[in-house]
């Protein structure tokens, strides 16, 4: 009885090795990442309407490109007002 269990276990291991572990290794091909489409406002006086179309992160990036430091914890409206005030 013990020999039968031993043969079953050994057979299962051999079957797992042959069927599961004998597959060729496929190298992971990195998926291409989508480049974010951002509107750049470099060296251009931004309008309030153009800033309202952007996300807070994009507003912060546009401000940083013009040398303006914004507090990202503020609301979007306050960030826009501060950006316009500092960029003049």
Backbone torsions as a table, in degrees:
resi	resn	phi	psi	omega
1	UNK	NA	-41.2	179.6
2	UNK	-67.1	-34.3	179.9
3	UNK	-67.3	-35.3	-179.5
4	UNK	-65.7	-43.6	177.9
5	UNK	-63.7	-38.7	178.8
6	UNK	-64.0	-43.1	178.7
7	UNK	-65.7	-36.9	179.3
8	UNK	-65.9	-43.5	179.5
9	UNK	-64.6	-45.7	179.3
10	UNK	-63.6	-41.1	178.4
11	UNK	-63.2	-39.7	178.5
12	UNK	-65.9	-39.2	178.9
13	UNK	-66.2	-44.5	179.1
14	UNK	-62.5	-42.6	179.3
15	UNK	-63.2	-41.3	178.9
16	UNK	-64.8	-39.9	179.6
17	UNK	-66.1	-45.2	-176.4
18	UNK	-69.0	-44.8	-174.5
19	UNK	-87.8	-40.0	-172.1
20	UNK	-96.3	-40.0	-172.9
21	UNK	-96.2	-1.5	-177.7
22	UNK	-94.6	10.6	179.9
23	UNK	-77.5	144.0	178.5
24	UNK	-66.2	144.5	179.6
25	UNK	-73.3	125.4	176.3
26	UNK	-100.3	123.2	178.0
27	UNK	-71.8	138.7	-180.0
28	UNK	-69.9	122.2	177.8
29	UNK	-95.7	118.4	-178.5
30	UNK	-64.9	137.3	178.3
31	UNK	-74.8	139.8	177.9
32	UNK	-66.9	134.8	-180.0
33	UNK	-93.0	141.3	179.1
34	UNK	-74.2	130.2	178.4
35	UNK	-76.9	132.3	-178.9
36	UNK	-66.7	137.3	178.0
37	UNK	-91.5	109.6	-179.2
38	UNK	-119.3	146.4	175.5
39	UNK	-90.0	121.1	-179.3
40	UNK	-94.3	138.7	179.5
41	UNK	-120.1	34.6	-177.5
42	UNK	-65.0	130.1	175.3
43	UNK	55.6	27.3	177.7
44	UNK	-127.2	135.2	177.1
45	UNK	-69.5	113.7	-176.0
46	UNK	-75.7	146.8	174.9
47	UNK	-97.3	159.2	-179.6
48	UNK	-63.0	-38.3	-179.4
49	UNK	-65.1	-40.4	-179.6
50	UNK	-69.6	-34.4	178.7
51	UNK	-71.1	-32.2	-179.5
52	UNK	-68.4	-21.0	178.2
53	UNK	-78.9	-15.4	-177.0
54	UNK	-90.7	161.6	172.9
55	UNK	-81.7	168.0	178.9
56	UNK	-59.9	-39.7	180.0
57	UNK	-64.6	-41.7	179.3
58	UNK	-67.3	-36.5	176.7
59	UNK	-63.9	-44.4	179.5
60	UNK	-62.0	-41.9	178.7
61	UNK	-65.4	-41.8	179.4
62	UNK	-65.4	-39.0	178.6
63	UNK	-65.9	-43.5	-180.0
64	UNK	-63.1	-35.3	178.6
65	UNK	-64.9	-26.5	178.9
66	UNK	-99.0	6.2	177.3
67	UNK	82.4	18.5	179.6
68	UNK	-102.8	129.7	-179.7
69	UNK	-98.9	122.3	178.7
70	UNK	-115.0	156.1	176.1
71	UNK	-94.7	111.0	-175.9
72	UNK	-70.1	-10.9	178.8
73	UNK	-79.8	-13.4	179.2
74	UNK	-75.9	168.1	176.7
75	UNK	-71.7	164.1	-179.2
76	UNK	-61.8	-41.9	-179.4
77	UNK	-62.9	-42.3	179.0
78	UNK	-67.8	-36.5	177.5
79	UNK	-63.9	-41.9	179.8
80	UNK	-64.2	-46.5	180.0
81	UNK	-60.4	-44.3	179.9
82	UNK	-65.7	-39.6	178.0
83	UNK	-62.3	-46.1	-179.6
84	UNK	-65.2	-38.0	-179.4
85	UNK	-66.9	-43.2	-176.7
86	UNK	-78.5	-23.8	-176.7
87	UNK	-83.3	-10.1	179.7
88	UNK	-80.5	NA	NA
